[in-house]
Structures are given as C-alpha cells and as structure tokens.
Amino acid sequence: MIGLLNHKQHDPNNRGLLFRGKNARTRAYNYMRSRSLKTKYELSAAYLENGEVFVFKEKGNDFKTSHNHFVKKDVNIYADVNGRLVRVTGLVHTHPFVHGNLTPDNPLSLSESDFKLASDFAQTIDIIVIKSSNGVGAGVYRVSTSGNGLVYPQLIFNF
C-alpha cells in the first residue's frame, strides 16, 4: 500500500520518491533500474539513517549525470525529504551503460564525480549497472575507492 501511495504521488521529474518499510532498498533498486532503462539516463538515491531510500528528482539528469540534492550541515550530509532533513548514510546511482574494457582499474566506468561523492561516504559508493559492453552483469555493486583512484566492486544485489 505504501509503495502504491508513493508511486501515485511521485512526479519523477520534479520530486523525489521515498521507499520505506520492508525491502525498501530492493524496491528502490528495482524502480531505479526500470526507470533508468526507460529514460536512458542516470538516477541517484540516498540511503537514509532510518532505513528509508530516497530517490532524488530526475530534473536535469542525463545519460552520464544524475543530481544529488544534498544539504551539508556541520560534518553530516542530509536529504530534504518532504520538508524534513534526514541524515544520509550512503549513496546509490545508476550507470545506464558501462563501456570500455573490463579492467581492474575501473570496470564500472566511475567518473571523477563518482570518486568525489564516494569521499563523502567513507570512500564507498553503490552503482546500479543497467547494461554493459564489457562483461559486467546487471546488478548493484558496492565500490570502495582508494587514494590512488582504483575501485574494487563487489556485487551486493543481483537482478
């Protein structure tokens, strides 16, 4: 019922979508995957400290860019969820198409912006791979970045 109410209230272009309750991450991942397949552009979401997942609005996103609407306050990062600030504990976003050679250097095609975002979350970011030309399967990968820019993806959710 909550998912249905959220979906009815969702204006993906101008508002975010909140997933709460049981299996919030799984439902958010599936939504982001199907939406990214349909629109062919990136989507971004915040993991909230209360276990919810907030998918940010899509306005301004494109094939290689998604916008995170964070509020940085003191040493914490927050998301404005329907007028209330909720602390963000992590980030996930889609990569509609991963290209290039499958190399240990950067198999998920992380950009400089991805590395910067990871630095806000203990050098870790989750990437939803939609499609690839380099043998990386569709799924959610947890990526830990190191000081020299190398990434170490670990599959945490398989579609």
Salt bridges, closest charged atoms under 4 A:
GLU42 OE1 - HIS93 NE2 3.89
GLU42 OE2 - HIS95 NE2 3.98
GLU49 OE1 - ARG87 NE 3.17
GLU52 OE2 - ARG20 NE 3.25
GLU52 OE1 - ARG84 NH2 3.30
GLU58 OE2 - ARG35 NE 2.91
ASP114 OD1 - HIS93 NE2 3.01
ASP114 OD2 - HIS95 NE2 3.21
ASP120 OD2 - LYS72 NZ 3.25
ASP126 OD1 - ARG142 NE 2.78
